[in-house]
């Protein structure tokens, strides 16, 4: 299953609005003979790719897949049909499909005499490659990760507005990897005016990544001619509103599943106040500034009992920085 998870992670960001799924096939002797992952929309699903890789060696074998195989005919035929035709005798999946249109694959397979098991590494898959997609299906809107870098005393810039570089090279490299796997990066117009960011994803060697997310700039005013977000290195969408729910509605209509919120304190505060931050990813640098803008602006909290409570998922090091992943306690 961890091999399947790695395959799913490898295609995250390329499959939306479909889920990034990984699948491996074991032959009748338990030898891994096929690997596959979901292709871009309209292409084969992970099971079909893995079965094609395995060929006849799949007959009598086991399919291990991160998401319950689909039982409906969408852009492609049901994966349950492909598994049955290939002679698979056992299917192990991590997460059941919450989409009522596609769900029921496990029942179909069991009805055909195939042994089905579920739940293997379910939490790892649900917090990993399928996190955003599962949220999108269950909540009918994109998943929002608010990412920020700050000093140890919570400042995102110095008193004079300078912010390069609060975080380390390790953290910046991680962020570019995150951007490369997101469907969209969202910032406010104020961030564009203050920092003129490119909002692109770069590879480890500094060159542009093969895949670029949609750049989204929120706000009603115009952008200065020559702003880097207006270049041709990636598509840019202007959303002329200050309402976070309206922003997400526009992105949902475009098939966006996974959003990386990189705006400044004002936009982050607006999303938090609206209850539309689904994960916080903080890179905290061992630096003290003592003055300057803080990470989060007004977010609807006037007293401690109204604070946005989070549950920490993990704390790791990113070079000299501390990387904290947390989700709202309501989740």
N, C-alpha and C positions, 0 to 999 in steps of 0.2 A: 504493500500500500504506500509506503514512503517513496518508492520509485514512481508510483502513479501521481503522488502529490508533487514531486519534483517536475514531472512532465506538465502538470497543470500550471504550476507556477511559471514555467517557461513560456507559456502562451498567454499569461494574464495581460490584459490590455489589448489583445488582438481579436477577441471573440465577441465583444459586446454588440448587441444586447444578449447574446447567448452566454452561458456559463463557461469559464475555462476549466475543462475537465481533463484528467489524465487517466489512462488505462494501460494495464499490462496484462498479457496473456501468458499463462503457464500451460505447458503441455501435460499429457496424462501422467507423466512422471514428476511433475512439479518443477520442471525447468523453465525459466523465463524465455519465451520464444518470440514475443511480440510486444511492441511499445507504440503508443499513439496518444495524441492530444487533439483537442478540438481545433478545427481549422476556422479561418475567418467566416463570417456569416455566409451561408449558402454552401459551404464546404462540408466535408464529412465530419461526423462526431468522433470523439476519442475512441469509442469501441470499434467503429468501422476501420479507423486507421490502424489500431492494434491488431485486429483480425487480419487485415491485409498484410501486415508485417509478418504475422505468424504463418499465414497460409494454411496448408493442410495439417500442420502441427497443432493447430488449435483444436482439432477434433478430439473429443474426450477430455478436454482440458478445462481450466478455470480462468475466468475473467475477473480481474481485480480493478475496480473503478471508483473514482472519488465521489461520483454522484449516481444515484439510482438511474439505470438506463431508461430512456424515454419510451413511451408506448404509443405515441401519437405521430401522425404524419404531418410535419411542418414543411420547411424548405427541403428537408431530406426525409427518407423513410424511417420508420421506428427502429431504434437500435435493438429492441427486443427481437425483431425479425432477423436482424443480422446475426445476433448471438445464437439463435435457434438454428439458423441455416448453417452456421459454421460448426455445429456439433458441440457447442460448449455445454458442459454438464453441471457446472457450478459457477455462480456469480457472487462475488463479495463486494458490497459497496459501502462507502463510509457514511454518506448523508442521503436521507430520503428526499425526493424532489417535492418541494412545497408548492410548485406550480400546478394548480388543478388541471390545467390543459394537458400537461406532459406526465403527470404522476400516474402511478399504477403499474409501472414496469415490473416491479418485484412480484406483484400478484399475477401478472401475465406470464412471467417466467416460471413461477411456481406452478401455475396451472398447466404448463407445458412439460412438467416433470423435471424441471431444472432446480437443483438445490440452491437456495438463496440465503445469504447471511448479510446483515446490515449492522452499522454502528462502529466498524473498525476504524480507529483514529478519527472519529467523527468530530471531536472538538478541535483537533489539529487542522482538519480540513475546513471547518466552519470559521475558524479564526485566520486561516491562511488564504489560499487562492479563491475560495468561494465566499469569503466574507461579504464583499460588496454585492455580489449577485444575489445571495440569499436575502440580504436586506432589501434590495431592489424589488424582489418578488413579494416579500412579506409586507413591505410598507408602501409599495407603488411609487417610489421616488428614488433618485440616486443616493448612494451612500456617500457621506461627507467625512473626510479626514481633515481636521484642522492641523496643519503642520506649522511649527514656528521654531525659531532659534532665539535663545535669550541668554543673558548673563545670569550668574548665580543669584543676583538680586532682582531678576525679572525684567530687565530692560532689553528691548529689541534694537536699540540704537543709543548712541551717546547723546549728550545734551545738544550738540551741534547738528544732530541728524545723521552722522556717519554710522554705518553699520557693517562695513566690510573690514575684517571678517570676524564676526562674533564667534561663529562655529568653526570647527576644524576642517581640514581638507577631507578627513574621513567622513565627517557628517555631510559635507557638501556632495561627496561622491554618492553617498546613500540616497540623498535627496534626488539626485539626477536619475538614479535607478528607479525611485518611486515615481518620478514624473514619467519615465518611459513606460510604466505599467498602468498609469492612470488614463482614464478617458478624457478628462478635462482638468485644467488648472484654472482656478477662479481667483481673481484679485479685484480690488476696487480701483476706480479711476485715480484716487489719491495716491495709491502705490505707484501707478505708472508715472504720475507727475513727479513724485518724489525720487524714485529710484531708477526709472527707465529700464525695467527688467526685460530680458528677452523671453523669459518663461518657456524656454526650450529644454529638452533633455540632451545631455551630452554623454558620450561614451567615456570609458576610462582614459583614453588617449586624448581627450579634449575635443574630438570631432563630434559633429552632430549625430545623435542616435538615429538608427534606421527608421524608427517610428516616433512621431511627435504627437503629443496630446493636443486637443483643442484648447486654445488660449481664450479665456473668457474674461472680459473686462466689464465690471458692473458700475453703473453710474450714468447720469443723464448728459453731462457735459461732453464737449468734443475732446479729442486727444491731440496733442501737438503733432504737427507734421514732422515726420522723421522719427517718431517713437518706435523703439525696436519691436514692440508687439505688432506693429503694422507692416513689418517686412514679410518677405515671402518664405521664411524658414518654417512656418507652420501656419495653420488656419487660425484666424482670430474672429471671435464672435463678440459683438457689443450687445449687452443686455441693459437697456436704458430704464432701470428701475432701482429702487433701494430695498425692495422687499425680497428677502431670501427665499420665501416660498415661491414667488413668481420666477426667480432665477432658476430654481430647481425644476419648476414646471416646464420652462423652456428647454432645459437640458434633457429632461425625461422625453419630451417629444422628439428629440434628436437621437434617441437611443443611448444616451449617456447613462452608465451604470455607476462608475467609480469617479468621484470628484476629490481633487486635492485642493483644499482651501488654503491659499498662501497670502491672502490679503492682510492688510495692516490691522491695528487694534479696533478700528471702527467697524469694519466689515466682519471681523471675527466676533465682536460683541453682538452685532445684529443677528448673526447665525445662532450664537449661543442663546440669546434672549428668545429666539423663535423655537428653541428646542431642536435645531437642525444640525447640530454637531454630533456625529455618531462615533467619532473616535478622535482623541487628541494625541498627537505625536510631537513630543517636545524634545528638542536638543538643547540641553543646558550646559553652557560653557563655564569652566572654572575661572570666571572673570567678574570683577566688580566694577560697576560704572557709577552708581550713586545718584545719577540723574538721567533724564532722557525718557522717551515714551515707553510705556509698559506693554506687555504682550497683548492684554485683553482690555478693550474699552468697555463702555457701558453695556451691560448685558442683562439688565432687568433685575439686578440684585441690590436691594436697599437695606437689607438686614441679614444677619448671619443665617437665620432659618431659611432664607430663600436662596442660599448658595447653591451653585451647580455642583452636586456631589458626583465624584468619579470613583471608579474601581480600577486600580492599577493592574494591568495585564502582565506587564513585564518591565524590568529595568536592566539595561545592558550598557556597556561602554561602547562609544564610537570614537576611537582614538582617545583624546583627553576629555571628551564630552560625555555627559550622561544622557542616554536615550531612554525616554519614558513613554510607554504606550498605555493609555487609559481610555476607558469607555464610560459613558454616563451610567450612574447606578441604576437608572430606570431600565437599562438593557438587561 
